[in-house]
Amino acid sequence: MLNINFTPFPNLETERLQLRRIVNDDANEIFALRSDTETMKYIPRPLLQTKEDALEHIALIDSKIETNEGINWAITLKDEPKLIGLIGHYRIKPEHYRAEIGYMLLPEYHGKGIITEAIKEVVRYGFKIMKLHSIEAVIDPENYISEKVLRKNGFVKEAHLRENECFEGRFLDTVIYSILNKH
C-alpha cells in the first residue's frame, strides 16, 4: 500500500508557474473562484457565499494535507504571488494507488495553457513522488474545454456514468478520464 506524506509541503515549479501551499491570505481569490457561477458551472458544489466560507474551505484543504488524504496547490505565476487557480489530488485511494485530479482557474487566465502546464507537473508529482499507478479526472460531459485539456495531457476517456450524482435536486452525468503510470 502507498505511504503518502505531504510534510514538508511540496512546492512545485514549472516554466511559468509556482505551485505553493494555499494560505489564509488567498481567501479573496478562493472566494472569487468558488462563488463565481461561470467558474463553478461544471462543479456540482455549493457556491461560497462569504469570505468566511473561503476561510473554512482553506481550513478543509489544510486538514486533508495534515492527514495525507488530499493535497491542493495554489497556482501562481512565477513573478506574481497572487493565487490564480487551484489544482490538487483528491480522493486518494492508497490501496488502489489511485487519486483524482481536480483544478480550476480564474476566468481571466483561461486559454493561456496554464492548466495544461499545472496538470503536467501535478501528474508528474503523482507518479514519481506519490507512486500512484493511475490518476483520474471526473468531469461534466459538457465541459468540453476540460476534456480537451485532459486529452492534451494524455488522459483517455474511461467511463460515462449516467445520472450518478445528485446535486440540488438534479441528477447529473459524469465522465471519467484517466492516465496510467507507464514507467
C-alpha positions in Angstrom: 0.0 0.0 0.0 1.1 3.6 -0.7 2.7 5.6 2.1 1.6 9.2 1.3 3.2 12.1 3.2 2.7 15.8 2.4 5.0 17.0 5.1 7.0 19.1 4.5 4.6 20.6 1.9 5.9 20.0 -1.6 6.2 23.3 -3.5 6.3 22.6 -7.3 7.6 24.7 -10.1 7.1 24.8 -13.9 8.5 27.1 -16.6 5.9 29.8 -15.8 4.2 28.7 -12.6 4.8 28.3 -8.9 2.5 25.7 -7.2 2.5 26.5 -3.5 0.5 25.9 -0.3 -2.8 27.8 0.0 -2.8 30.2 2.9 -5.5 32.4 4.6 -4.3 35.4 2.6 -5.6 33.6 -0.5 -9.2 33.8 0.8 -10.3 36.6 -1.5 -9.1 34.7 -4.6 -10.6 31.4 -3.3 -13.9 33.3 -2.8 -13.7 34.8 -6.3 -13.1 31.3 -7.8 -15.7 29.4 -5.8 -18.5 32.0 -5.7 -18.5 32.6 -9.5 -21.3 30.9 -11.3 -19.3 30.6 -14.5 -16.2 29.1 -12.9 -18.4 26.7 -10.9 -20.7 25.9 -13.8 -19.4 22.3 -14.1 -18.5 21.7 -10.5 -21.5 20.4 -8.5 -20.7 22.0 -5.2 -22.5 24.9 -3.4 -21.2 28.4 -4.2 -19.3 30.1 -1.4 -21.4 33.0 0.0 -18.9 34.8 2.2 -15.2 35.3 2.8 -15.7 33.2 6.0 -16.8 30.3 3.7 -13.5 30.8 1.8 -11.5 30.6 5.1 -13.4 27.4 6.0 -12.6 25.9 2.6 -8.9 26.7 3.2 -9.1 25.0 6.6 -10.6 21.9 5.0 -7.8 21.8 2.4 -5.3 22.1 5.2 -6.9 19.3 7.2 -6.7 17.0 4.2 -3.0 17.8 3.8 -2.3 17.2 7.5 -4.0 13.8 7.4 -2.4 13.0 3.9 -5.9 12.4 2.5 -5.5 15.0 -0.3 -3.4 17.9 -1.5 -4.2 21.2 -3.1 -1.8 23.7 -4.5 -2.3 27.4 -5.2 -1.5 28.1 -8.9 0.5 31.3 -9.2 2.6 32.9 -11.9 6.3 33.0 -11.0 6.6 36.7 -10.9 3.2 37.2 -9.1 2.4 35.5 -5.7 -1.4 36.0 -6.1 -3.4 32.8 -6.4 -5.0 32.5 -9.9 -6.2 28.9 -9.6 -6.2 25.6 -7.7 -5.0 22.1 -8.5 -4.7 19.0 -6.5 -5.1 15.3 -5.8 -8.4 14.4 -4.2 -10.0 11.1 -3.0 -6.7 9.4 -2.8 -7.1 5.6 -2.6 -3.8 4.3 -1.3 -4.9 0.7 -1.6 -5.5 1.2 -5.3 -2.6 3.5 -6.0 -5.1 6.0 -7.5 -6.1 9.6 -7.0 -8.4 12.0 -8.6 -7.0 15.3 -10.0 -9.1 18.5 -10.0 -8.4 22.0 -11.0 -9.9 25.5 -11.5 -8.6 28.8 -12.8 -9.8 32.4 -12.6 -11.6 33.2 -15.9 -9.1 36.0 -16.9 -6.3 33.4 -17.1 -8.2 30.9 -19.3 -6.8 30.0 -22.7 -3.2 30.6 -21.8 -2.1 26.9 -21.3 -1.8 27.4 -17.5 -3.9 24.4 -16.5 -2.1 22.2 -19.1 1.2 23.2 -17.6 0.0 22.7 -14.0 -1.6 19.3 -14.8 1.7 18.0 -16.3 3.6 18.9 -13.1 0.9 17.5 -10.7 0.7 14.3 -12.7 4.5 14.0 -12.6 4.4 14.5 -8.9 1.6 11.9 -8.5 3.5 9.3 -10.4 7.1 10.0 -9.4 6.7 11.1 -5.7 3.4 9.7 -4.6 4.0 6.5 -6.6 0.4 6.4 -8.0 -0.4 3.9 -10.7 -3.4 5.9 -12.1 -4.9 9.3 -11.9 -8.5 10.1 -12.8 -10.4 13.2 -13.6 -14.1 13.3 -13.1 -15.8 16.0 -15.3 -19.2 17.1 -16.5 -19.8 15.6 -20.0 -20.5 19.2 -21.3 -17.2 20.5 -20.0 -15.5 20.3 -23.4 -12.6 22.6 -22.5 -11.6 20.4 -19.6 -12.0 17.3 -21.8 -9.6 18.9 -24.4 -7.0 19.8 -21.7 -7.1 16.3 -20.3 -6.7 14.7 -23.7 -3.8 17.0 -24.4 -2.2 15.7 -21.2 -2.6 12.0 -22.2 -5.7 11.2 -20.3 -8.2 8.8 -22.0 -11.9 8.5 -21.6 -12.6 5.6 -19.2 -16.4 5.9 -18.5 -19.5 7.9 -18.9 -21.7 7.4 -15.8 -25.3 8.2 -16.3 -27.1 10.4 -13.7 -24.8 9.0 -11.0 -24.7 12.3 -8.9 -27.5 14.3 -7.4 -26.9 18.0 -6.9 -29.6 20.5 -5.9 -32.4 18.0 -6.8 -31.0 17.3 -10.3 -29.3 14.0 -11.4 -26.1 14.6 -13.3 -23.9 12.5 -15.6 -20.2 12.4 -15.0 -17.3 11.4 -17.3 -14.1 9.8 -16.0 -10.8 10.3 -17.8 -7.6 8.6 -16.6 -3.9 8.3 -17.2 -1.8 5.4 -16.2 1.8 5.5 -14.9 3.7 3.6 -17.6 7.2 3.9 -16.1 
